Amino acid sequence: MAVIMVLSFKTPLRKLTLMVLDRVKRGQGPLMVKTVAATIAVVMISSVYSMVKIQKRWIDDGSANPTEQILMVKHLLEATLM
């Protein structure tokens, strides 16, 4: 809250606060990109794994029920939007 108050008003402390925040943030860009990429990869792998499980059930049972069809389409949409 104090940082927000300092940044709200034009004071000499505002410039100092901006410089400190800039130095703190520096170098974290690649870390954020790696974190987001890892999260997307995990969600993608999960969707593909679920689709494979549903596909195996269809092969074993010989038919698909409507619930499994809806789940398959949902996972397929997730995977294609990644």
C-alpha positions in Angstrom: 0.0 0.0 0.0 2.9 2.3 0.8 4.3 1.7 -2.7 1.0 2.6 -4.3 0.8 5.8 -2.3 4.3 6.8 -3.2 3.7 6.2 -6.9 0.4 8.1 -6.8 1.9 11.5 -6.1 4.8 13.3 -7.9 7.5 13.5 -5.3 11.3 12.9 -5.4 10.6 9.6 -3.6 8.5 8.5 -6.6 11.5 8.6 -9.0 13.6 6.6 -6.5 10.9 4.1 -6.0 10.6 3.6 -9.8 14.3 3.1 -10.1 14.3 0.5 -7.3 11.3 -1.4 -8.8 13.0 -1.4 -12.2 16.2 -2.9 -10.8 14.3 -5.5 -8.8 12.3 -6.6 -11.9 15.4 -6.8 -14.2 16.3 -10.3 -15.3 13.0 -11.9 -14.4 11.6 -11.9 -17.9 13.1 -15.1 -19.1 12.0 -16.8 -15.8 8.4 -15.8 -16.4 8.5 -17.0 -20.0 9.9 -20.4 -18.8 7.2 -20.6 -16.1 4.4 -19.9 -18.5 5.8 -22.3 -21.1 6.1 -25.1 -18.5 2.5 -24.5 -17.3 1.2 -24.6 -20.9 3.2 -27.8 -21.6 1.8 -29.5 -18.5 -1.8 -28.6 -19.5 -1.2 -29.8 -23.1 0.3 -33.1 -22.0 -2.7 -33.6 -19.6 -5.2 -33.0 -22.4 -3.4 -35.4 -24.8 -3.2 -38.0 -22.0 -6.9 -37.7 -21.3 -7.7 -38.0 -25.0 -5.6 -41.2 -25.3 -7.4 -42.7 -22.3 -10.8 -42.0 -23.8 -9.6 -43.4 -27.1 -8.5 -46.6 -25.5 -11.8 -47.0 -23.7 -13.6 -46.6 -27.1 -11.4 -49.3 -28.6 -11.9 -51.7 -25.7 -15.7 -51.1 -25.4 -16.4 -50.8 -29.0 -18.7 -47.8 -28.6 -18.6 -44.3 -27.1 -21.2 -42.8 -24.8 -22.2 -39.1 -25.1 -20.3 -38.1 -22.0 -17.0 -39.4 -23.3 -17.6 -37.8 -26.7 -18.1 -34.4 -25.0 -15.0 -34.9 -22.9 -13.0 -35.8 -26.0 -14.1 -32.7 -27.8 -13.3 -30.5 -24.8 -9.8 -32.0 -24.5 -9.3 -31.7 -28.3 -10.3 -28.0 -28.1 -7.9 -27.4 -25.2 -5.1 -29.0 -27.1 -5.7 -27.1 -30.3 -5.9 -23.8 -28.5 -2.5 -24.3 -26.8 
